[in-house]
Amino acid sequence: MTGLVLFGVALLCLFLGYSVAFTFAGVSVLIGVIVLGTDLFAFMPYRIMSIMENTTMMAIPMFVFMGIVLQKTGLAERLLESSAKLFGGISGGVAVSTIIVGALLAASTGVVGASVVAMGVISLPVMLKNNYHQPTAAGVICAAGTLGQIIPPSIILIILGDVMGVPVGDLFRAAVIPGVLLIVVYTLYILILGKVKPEYCPPIEVTEDKRTILVQAVKDIFPPLLLIVTVLGSIFTGIATPTESSAIGAVGALVLSAVYGRFSFKSLHNISSETVKVTAMIFAVLVGATAFSMVFSYSGSEYLVEDFFTGLPGDKWTFIVLAMVTILVLGFFIDFIEISFLVVPILTPVAMVLDIDLIWFAILISMNLQTSFLTPPFGFSLFYLKGVAPKSFKTTTIYKGVIPFILMQILVLLLVVLFPEYLILQ
């Protein structure tokens, strides 16, 4: 009963718009003191110290820094412009280039907001100028931006690795094929749409010769691609841990900005400030969530949840369906960080009891949380795009545009559920 009240009050506060970190911490302290007394929180300083000493979580500020460098120094802009010229001559070419650059940015940074904003500022005007179907343009940008949720080095995979107690490097490896499959499905959809309804995504006029465009594209795409291969390759081959590779990525992004002549100490100061803000938010939520999970566990609620799920007919498949539906529905209303720290710690012990592969389960959760960025009314990618779109660009237009991509994400999620032996690298 205590766990139900704790969970319900926390969700109510989140729906009312209260700060995530303070909601977790405040509700936990209030209900914990009433039900369990004050002695419980004597352990809290040790838990906070354990969080701060967690070397895996050190990768988060490094990858965030790496992403903001690519956005603030204009490297993402160069990628988009070169790709648009490279593919612009075919129907849907600008949309395809947006998906490809979204994948490259995802593999460089793992920061969804930076990707959506960058592509909204650069790609959207080009699409609108060339009479793209507005919902299609919006859907492509939002969907391409959310690839950072599943393609390594995804921030959510780092968080899930810590929350679920599985190696982050294994999660990165397992996420590669599902991420590539999403890119392929998105691209095929745009190419087919370009054939069936060419007026939705017409080709753009390219005045430069193909050789010049190709040379420029190689110059702009190869260095970030080399950075991606270095960062992820060092993890997959075991040369470096995710934390060590994140440091390589951060330094590599700075080197790229200097090579392209975009580095300055003023921009470095701004980038560092943004990184601190994002990192502080994540760790504040983590501390609050630790208090929440401590009260939930010590009240005995963890065992009640476990008994409920293990007593359901259909064994693990019923649990997986219920877990995925719950996360999908919650994703309509609350952020992926809240779900990661609020729901996943409750589901993980049950998954272990049911002998479910935690790597596979974490990938399913990550893909599901990716969908939460697109689902109205509170999908964050929708807000990111609306913030940089022209005033005439309606919110309902964005809502319509993301629907096909939400369906595609659910389709790929189902494929990963049904065929893990083919789609999950272990």
C-alpha positions as CSV (number, residue, x, y, z in Angstrom):
1,M,0.0,0.0,0.0
2,T,2.9,2.4,0.9
3,G,4.4,1.9,-2.6
4,L,1.1,2.5,-4.3
5,V,0.6,5.8,-2.4
6,L,4.3,6.8,-3.1
7,F,4.0,6.0,-6.8
8,G,0.6,7.7,-7.1
9,V,1.6,10.9,-5.3
10,A,4.8,11.2,-7.3
11,L,2.9,10.8,-10.6
12,L,0.3,13.4,-9.5
13,C,3.1,15.9,-8.7
14,L,4.8,15.3,-12.0
15,F,1.5,15.8,-13.9
16,L,0.9,19.1,-12.0
17,G,4.3,20.3,-13.3
18,Y,6.5,20.1,-10.2
19,S,10.2,19.7,-10.6
20,V,11.2,16.1,-11.1
21,A,14.1,16.0,-8.7
22,F,12.3,17.8,-5.9
23,T,9.2,15.7,-6.5
24,F,11.1,12.4,-6.0
25,A,13.0,13.7,-3.0
26,G,10.1,15.5,-1.4
27,V,7.5,12.8,-1.7
28,S,10.0,10.1,-0.6
29,V,11.0,12.1,2.6
30,L,7.4,12.9,3.4
31,I,5.9,9.4,3.0
32,G,9.1,7.7,4.3
33,V,9.2,9.6,7.6
34,I,5.4,9.0,8.1
35,V,5.6,5.3,7.4
36,L,9.1,4.2,8.3
37,G,10.5,6.9,10.5
38,T,13.6,9.1,10.3
39,D,16.2,6.4,10.8
40,L,15.9,5.2,7.2
41,F,17.4,8.3,5.8
42,A,20.6,7.9,7.9
43,F,21.8,5.8,4.9
44,M,21.1,8.5,2.4
45,P,24.5,10.3,2.5
46,Y,26.2,6.9,1.7
47,R,23.9,6.4,-1.3
48,I,24.6,9.9,-2.6
49,M,28.3,9.4,-2.2
50,S,28.0,6.1,-4.1
51,I,26.3,7.9,-7.0
52,M,29.0,10.6,-7.1
53,E,31.7,8.0,-7.2
54,N,30.1,6.0,-9.9
55,T,32.6,6.1,-12.8
56,T,30.0,4.8,-15.3
57,M,27.9,7.9,-14.8
58,M,30.9,10.1,-15.6
59,A,30.3,9.3,-19.2
60,I,27.1,11.4,-19.2
61,P,28.7,14.9,-18.9
62,M,31.4,13.9,-21.4
63,F,28.9,12.8,-24.1
64,V,26.7,15.8,-23.4
65,F,29.7,18.1,-23.8
66,M,30.6,16.3,-27.1
67,G,27.1,16.9,-28.5
68,I,26.9,20.5,-27.5
69,V,30.3,21.2,-29.1
70,L,29.0,19.8,-32.4
71,Q,25.9,21.9,-32.2
72,K,27.3,25.2,-31.0
73,T,30.4,25.2,-33.3
74,G,28.3,24.7,-36.4
75,L,29.7,21.2,-37.3
76,A,26.1,19.8,-37.3
77,E,25.2,22.6,-39.7
78,R,28.0,21.7,-42.2
79,L,26.9,18.0,-42.1
80,L,23.3,18.9,-42.9
81,E,24.2,21.3,-45.7
82,S,26.5,18.9,-47.4
83,S,24.1,15.9,-47.1
84,A,21.2,18.0,-48.5
85,K,23.2,18.8,-51.6
86,L,24.4,15.2,-52.0
87,F,20.9,13.7,-51.9
88,G,18.7,16.7,-52.8
89,G,18.4,15.7,-56.5
90,I,16.1,12.8,-55.7
91,S,12.5,12.9,-54.4
92,G,12.7,13.0,-50.6
93,G,16.5,13.7,-50.8
94,V,16.5,16.4,-48.2
95,A,14.4,14.2,-45.9
96,V,16.8,11.3,-46.4
97,S,19.8,13.5,-45.7
98,T,18.1,14.7,-42.5
99,I,17.7,11.1,-41.4
100,I,21.3,10.3,-42.2
101,V,22.6,13.3,-40.4
102,G,20.3,12.6,-37.4
103,A,21.9,9.1,-37.2
104,L,25.4,10.7,-37.4
105,L,24.6,13.2,-34.7
106,A,23.0,10.4,-32.6
107,A,26.2,8.4,-32.9
108,S,28.3,11.4,-32.0
109,T,26.3,12.8,-29.1
110,G,23.3,10.9,-27.8
111,V,21.6,14.2,-27.1
112,V,18.1,14.4,-28.6
113,G,17.4,18.1,-28.0
114,A,20.6,19.2,-29.7
115,S,19.8,17.1,-32.8
116,V,16.2,18.2,-33.2
117,V,17.1,21.9,-32.8
118,A,20.0,21.8,-35.2
119,M,18.0,20.0,-37.9
120,G,14.9,22.2,-37.3
121,V,17.0,25.4,-37.8
122,I,18.8,24.1,-40.9
123,S,16.7,21.5,-42.6
124,L,13.2,22.8,-42.0
125,P,13.6,26.1,-44.0
126,V,15.1,24.1,-46.9
127,M,12.2,21.7,-46.9
128,L,9.5,24.5,-46.7
129,K,11.3,26.5,-49.4
130,N,11.0,23.5,-51.7
131,N,7.3,22.9,-51.0
132,Y,7.7,19.8,-48.8
133,H,4.5,18.5,-47.2
134,Q,4.7,20.3,-43.8
135,P,3.6,17.3,-41.6
136,T,6.2,15.1,-43.4
137,A,8.9,17.6,-42.9
138,A,8.1,17.9,-39.2
139,G,7.9,14.1,-38.7
140,V,11.2,13.5,-40.4
141,I,13.1,16.0,-38.2
142,C,11.5,14.9,-35.0
143,A,12.0,11.2,-35.7
144,A,15.6,11.6,-36.9
145,G,16.4,13.6,-33.8
146,T,15.2,10.9,-31.5
147,L,17.6,8.4,-33.0
148,G,19.9,9.6,-30.2
149,Q,17.8,7.5,-27.8
150,I,18.8,4.2,-29.2
151,I,22.0,4.7,-31.3
152,P,25.1,4.5,-29.0
153,P,26.4,6.5,-27.2
154,S,22.8,7.1,-26.0
155,I,22.5,8.9,-22.6
156,I,19.4,6.7,-21.8
157,L,21.5,3.6,-22.3
158,I,24.0,4.8,-19.8
159,I,21.3,5.6,-17.3
160,L,19.6,2.2,-17.9
161,G,22.9,0.4,-17.5
162,D,23.3,2.0,-14.1
163,V,19.7,1.5,-12.9
164,M,19.5,-2.1,-14.1
165,G,23.0,-3.1,-13.2
166,V,24.2,-4.2,-16.7
167,P,27.4,-3.2,-18.5
168,V,26.9,-0.1,-20.6
169,G,29.3,-1.4,-23.2
170,D,27.0,-4.5,-23.7
171,L,24.0,-2.2,-24.1
172,F,25.8,-0.1,-26.7
173,R,26.7,-3.2,-28.7
174,A,23.1,-4.6,-28.4
175,A,21.6,-1.3,-29.6
176,V,23.5,-1.1,-32.9
177,I,21.2,-3.4,-35.1
178,P,17.9,-2.0,-33.8
179,G,19.2,1.5,-34.4
180,V,20.4,0.7,-37.9
181,L,17.0,-1.0,-38.6
182,L,15.2,2.2,-37.6
183,I,17.3,4.2,-40.0
184,V,16.6,1.8,-42.8
185,V,12.8,1.8,-42.1
186,Y,12.7,5.6,-42.0
187,T,14.7,5.9,-45.2
188,L,12.6,3.3,-47.1
189,Y,9.4,5.1,-46.0
190,I,10.6,8.4,-47.4
191,L,11.8,6.9,-50.7
192,I,8.5,5.1,-51.2
193,L,6.6,8.3,-50.3
194,G,8.7,10.1,-52.8
195,K,7.6,7.6,-55.5
196,V,3.9,7.4,-54.5
197,K,3.4,11.1,-53.7
198,P,6.3,13.1,-55.2
199,E,4.5,16.4,-54.3
200,Y,5.0,15.6,-50.6
201,C,8.8,15.6,-50.9
202,P,10.0,17.0,-54.2
203,P,13.7,17.1,-55.3
204,I,15.6,20.3,-54.9
205,E,17.5,22.1,-57.6
206,V,21.3,21.6,-57.2
207,T,23.4,24.0,-59.2
208,E,26.9,22.8,-58.3
209,D,28.5,19.9,-60.2
210,K,28.4,16.5,-58.6
211,R,32.2,16.2,-58.1
212,T,32.4,19.4,-56.1
213,I,29.4,18.3,-53.9
214,L,30.9,14.9,-53.3
215,V,34.3,16.3,-52.3
216,Q,32.7,18.8,-49.9
217,A,30.5,16.1,-48.5
218,V,33.5,13.9,-47.8
219,K,35.3,16.8,-46.1
220,D,32.3,17.5,-43.9
221,I,31.2,13.9,-43.1
222,F,34.4,12.0,-42.8
223,P,35.9,13.7,-39.7
224,P,32.7,13.3,-37.5
225,L,32.4,9.7,-38.9
226,L,36.0,9.0,-37.8
227,L,35.2,10.4,-34.4
228,I,32.2,8.1,-34.1
229,V,34.2,5.0,-35.2
230,T,36.9,5.9,-32.7
231,V,34.5,6.3,-29.8
232,L,32.3,3.3,-30.4
233,G,35.2,1.2,-31.8
234,S,37.2,1.7,-28.6
235,I,34.2,0.4,-26.6
236,F,33.3,-2.6,-28.8
237,T,36.9,-3.8,-29.1
238,G,37.4,-3.5,-25.3
239,I,40.2,-1.0,-25.7
240,A,38.4,1.6,-23.6
241,T,35.4,1.7,-21.2
242,P,32.4,3.8,-22.1
243,T,33.7,6.4,-19.6
244,E,37.2,6.5,-21.1
245,S,35.7,6.6,-24.7
246,S,33.5,9.5,-23.7
247,A,36.6,11.5,-22.7
248,I,38.1,10.7,-26.1
249,G,34.9,11.9,-27.8
250,A,34.8,15.2,-25.9
251,V,38.5,15.9,-26.8
252,G,37.9,14.8,-30.4
253,A,34.9,17.1,-30.8
254,L,37.1,20.1,-29.6
255,V,39.8,19.1,-32.0
256,L,37.2,19.0,-34.9
257,S,35.9,22.4,-34.0
258,A,39.5,23.7,-34.0
259,V,40.2,22.1,-37.4
260,Y,37.1,23.7,-38.9
261,G,38.1,27.1,-37.4
262,R,35.0,27.2,-35.1
263,F,36.8,27.0,-31.8
264,S,36.9,29.9,-29.4
265,F,37.3,30.3,-25.6
266,K,34.0,32.1,-25.5
267,S,32.2,29.2,-27.2
268,L,34.0,26.8,-24.8
269,H,32.7,28.7,-21.8
270,N,29.1,28.6,-23.2
271,I,29.4,24.9,-24.1
272,S,30.7,24.1,-20.6
273,S,27.9,26.1,-19.0
274,E,25.3,24.2,-21.0
275,T,26.9,20.8,-20.1
276,V,26.9,21.7,-16.4
277,K,23.2,22.6,-16.5
278,V,22.2,19.3,-18.3
279,T,24.4,17.2,-16.0
280,A,23.2,18.9,-12.8
281,M,19.6,18.2,-13.8
282,I,20.3,14.5,-14.5
283,F,22.2,14.0,-11.2
284,A,19.6,15.9,-9.2
285,V,16.9,13.6,-10.5
286,L,19.2,10.6,-9.8
287,V,19.6,11.6,-6.1
288,G,15.8,12.2,-5.7
289,A,15.1,8.8,-7.5
290,T,17.5,7.1,-5.1
291,A,15.5,8.3,-2.1
292,F,12.3,7.2,-3.9
293,S,13.6,3.7,-4.6
294,M,15.0,3.4,-1.0
295,V,11.5,4.1,0.5
296,F,9.8,1.9,-2.0
297,S,12.1,-1.1,-1.3
298,Y,12.2,-0.7,2.5
299,S,8.4,-0.5,2.7
300,G,8.2,-4.0,1.1
301,S,6.4,-2.7,-2.0
302,E,9.0,-4.3,-4.2
303,Y,7.9,-7.8,-3.2
304,L,4.2,-7.0,-3.7
305,V,5.0,-5.9,-7.3
306,E,7.0,-9.0,-7.9
307,D,4.2,-11.2,-6.5
308,F,1.7,-9.5,-8.7
309,F,3.6,-9.9,-12.0
310,T,4.8,-13.5,-11.3
311,G,1.2,-14.5,-10.5
312,L,-0.1,-13.3,-13.9
313,P,-1.0,-15.9,-16.5
314,G,1.3,-16.1,-19.5
315,D,4.5,-15.9,-17.5
316,K,7.2,-13.5,-18.9
317,W,5.3,-12.5,-22.1
318,T,2.4,-11.0,-20.1
319,F,4.9,-9.1,-18.0
320,I,6.7,-7.8,-21.1
321,V,3.5,-6.7,-22.8
322,L,2.2,-5.0,-19.6
323,A,5.6,-3.3,-19.0
324,M,5.9,-2.0,-22.6
325,V,2.3,-0.7,-22.6
326,T,2.8,1.0,-19.2
327,I,6.0,2.7,-20.4
328,L,4.4,3.7,-23.7
329,V,1.3,5.3,-21.9
330,L,3.5,7.1,-19.3
331,G,5.6,8.4,-22.2
332,F,2.6,10.4,-23.4
333,F,2.8,12.5,-20.2
334,I,6.2,12.3,-18.5
335,D,9.9,12.5,-19.5
336,F,12.2,9.5,-20.2
337,I,14.3,10.4,-17.2
338,E,11.4,10.2,-14.8
339,I,10.3,6.8,-16.3
340,S,13.9,5.5,-16.1
341,F,14.2,6.3,-12.4
342,L,10.6,5.8,-11.4
343,V,9.4,2.7,-13.3
344,V,12.5,0.8,-14.4
345,P,13.8,0.0,-10.8
346,I,10.4,-1.5,-10.1
347,L,10.3,-3.7,-13.2
348,T,13.9,-4.9,-13.1
349,P,13.7,-7.2,-10.1
350,V,10.6,-8.8,-11.7
351,A,12.4,-9.3,-15.0
352,M,15.3,-11.0,-13.1
353,V,12.8,-13.4,-11.3
354,L,11.2,-14.3,-14.6
355,D,14.7,-15.0,-16.0
356,I,14.4,-12.3,-18.7
357,D,17.7,-11.2,-20.4
358,L,18.3,-7.8,-19.0
359,I,20.2,-6.6,-22.0
360,W,17.3,-7.4,-24.3
361,F,14.8,-5.9,-21.8
362,A,16.9,-2.7,-21.5
363,I,16.9,-2.3,-25.4
364,L,13.1,-2.7,-25.4
365,I,12.7,-0.1,-22.8
366,S,15.1,2.3,-24.6
367,M,13.2,1.9,-27.9
368,N,9.9,2.5,-26.0
369,L,11.3,5.6,-24.4
370,Q,12.4,6.8,-27.8
371,T,8.8,6.7,-28.8
372,S,7.9,8.9,-25.8
373,F,9.8,11.8,-27.5
374,L,7.3,11.7,-30.3
375,T,4.0,11.0,-28.6
376,P,1.6,13.9,-28.1
377,P,0.8,15.9,-26.1
378,F,4.1,16.1,-24.2
379,G,6.7,14.6,-26.6
380,F,9.8,16.6,-26.1
381,S,10.9,16.5,-29.7
382,L,7.6,18.1,-30.7
383,F,8.4,21.0,-28.3
384,Y,12.0,21.3,-29.5
385,L,10.9,21.6,-33.2
386,K,8.0,24.0,-32.4
387,G,10.5,26.2,-30.6
388,V,12.6,26.8,-33.8
389,A,9.9,26.5,-36.4
390,P,8.2,29.5,-38.1
391,K,5.2,31.0,-36.2
392,S,2.9,29.9,-39.0
393,F,4.0,26.2,-38.3
394,K,1.1,24.8,-36.3
395,T,1.5,22.3,-33.4
396,T,-1.2,20.1,-35.0
397,T,1.0,19.9,-38.1
398,I,3.8,18.4,-36.1
399,Y,1.4,16.0,-34.3
400,K,0.2,14.7,-37.7
401,G,3.7,14.4,-39.0
402,V,5.0,12.2,-36.3
403,I,2.2,9.6,-36.4
404,P,3.8,7.4,-39.2
405,F,7.1,7.5,-37.4
406,I,5.5,6.4,-34.1
407,L,4.0,3.5,-35.9
408,M,7.4,2.6,-37.5
409,Q,9.0,2.7,-34.1
410,I,6.4,0.4,-32.7
411,L,6.9,-2.0,-35.6
412,V,10.7,-2.2,-35.1
413,L,10.0,-2.6,-31.3
414,L,7.8,-5.6,-32.1
415,L,10.5,-7.1,-34.4
416,V,13.1,-6.8,-31.6
417,V,10.6,-8.4,-29.2
418,L,9.9,-11.3,-31.6
419,F,13.4,-11.9,-33.1
420,P,16.0,-11.0,-30.4
421,E,18.4,-13.7,-31.6
422,Y,18.8,-11.9,-34.9
423,L,18.6,-8.2,-33.8
424,I,20.5,-8.1,-30.5
425,L,24.3,-8.4,-30.6
426,Q,25.5,-10.0,-27.4
